[in-house]
Amino acid sequence: MIFNRVIKEIETNKKIKDAGGFNAIPWLRLPKFSKVLPGIMKGKYYLVTANSKVGKTKIADFLFVLEPYHFIKKFPNSDIDIDIDFFLLEMSKEEKITNFLSHFLYINYGVRLSPDELYSKFTEKTLSDEVFKLTKSKDLADKFEDFESKIHFHDSIKNPYGIYKKCYEYVKENGFWIDKADHRVEWEEFSKKDTNVHKYLSHYKHNNPNKYKINIVDHTSLLHPEKGKNLHQTMGDWSADRALSLKNKYGLTMVDIQQQSSDSEKQQFTFRGQSIIEKVKPSLDGLADNKTTQRNVDVVLGLFFPTRYNISEYPTFGDPYKLNKLGDAYRELSILANRSGGGLHAVDLYFDGATEYFKELPPAGNLTPIDYRNIYERKIKII
């Protein structure tokens, strides 16, 4: 019975937790947020959304690539492993690796340089000899050899079928089906067209139950339409058919990045000329090109940058942050939907776009003038 499998998993997870283990990959730099949302869970479907140029890709990088990678490095005895396929629909693999290089330099060596600075793009700035030697070091090369063994970047697969096919290849290579009599079903038998084996299938089983397989699509509005379909239909088919199948049948963790519509980005005003903040925050109704994708996911996360709208203080309740003193360093991360409960929740984040680095901010009431200055000048403690 399905009930028996559910109870068995509850029992297994309790034993893991009682022994000090993990049943989800927590976001270590977001401890308050992880009390509401456990982190990355197997067999869950996440959607990350924000207005253009706010940092939706960077927060997805942070939550679903960098944080799980840093986790397995910090807790090597947890037995948890990761395997991430990142489907790049607007960036090249080289651009992506450069972004992560900036992050690694910052986290491991305290060097804060944007990708443009690394490439000596500025007229009056050249990469220093010291940092150049660091980029050529064996230590950094070894770190990236390990990193790229866990995270695989694809910049030539653009359509839903191609993405699904790549994910399905992993499924076949790393697990098998179990029938209702609890016998293993070989893929050769499973693939036969004239077999009745599908009538007796029970569930898919991973070879390594401790491995989290994460698939990220950035971003879905750039999917290449399948033959005879427009973008709206293509996004719907990817979300409702292919991505949902990979999640439900095979327990993969799916992550889609979807932009907010251009209309949702326009600042709207009351008759007094005051900005209606709720109208410019990311929302389920503001999803671009296909709003129905929200129906298929388990969790929707939204990233908000209120400074863009000349909002001087935020949030509007309690002790607000003085945004003019934080510059580009403030973001709000919110749960827009959560199928497993937990309700809506938002957390205030420090954001450094140059290094793809986020961390939770202390309460606004606890910030001193010196704290504001250090945040603005990016002089903070790296954790």
Secondary structure, 3 states (H helix, E strand, C coil): CHHHHHHHHHHHHHHHHHCCCCCCECCCCCCCHHHCCCCECCCCEEEEEECCCCCHHHHHHHHHHHHHHHHHHHCHHHCCEEEEEEEECCCCHHHHHHHHHHHHHHHHHCCCCCHHHHCCCCCCCCCCHHHHHHHCCHHHHHHHHHHHHHEEEECCCCCHHHHHHHHHHHHHHCEEEEECCCCEECHHHHCCCCCCHHHHEEEEEECCCCEEEEEEEECHHHCCCCCCCCHHHHHHHHHHHHHHHHHHHHCCEEEEEEEECHHHHCCCECCCCCECHHHHCCCCCCECCCHHHHHCCCEEEEEECHHHHCCCEECCCCCCEEHHHCHHHEEEEEEEEECCCCCCEEEEEEEECCCCEEEECCCHHHCCHHHHHHHHCCCCCCC
